[in-house]
Amino acid sequence: MGEELVRMDPAALASARVARGWTEAELARQVSLSPPTRQKAVHGQPVSVRTAARIARALRMRVAELLAPRVEAPADLEKPRLLGQAFDGGESAHDSARS
């Protein structure tokens, strides 16, 4: 099983970084982040929990303060629908035309 991933909030991360007077490069140096990992973190792409914790520690913050809010998918988007399927679950317009 792989390591859990989280998304950092780009605005929160930038705000905390600027408050310390750090550039992105300085943050990366303080935390020993590789350039690809730095880019992932600052753009809100998934990073490991361990990386998020290292960044938070360097900024003297809690990890939760730097995480992007979770967005839950609406229930109707959780189940894929066939293209052309009627919303009521009946036959599609295409199927009706063939009858």
Buried (B, 14 or more C-beta within 10 A) or exposed (E): EEEEEBBBBBEBBBEBBEEEEBEBEEBBEBBEBEEEBBEBBBEBBBBBEEBBBBBBEBBEBEBEEBBBEEEEEEEEEEEEEEEEBBEEEEBEEEEEEEE
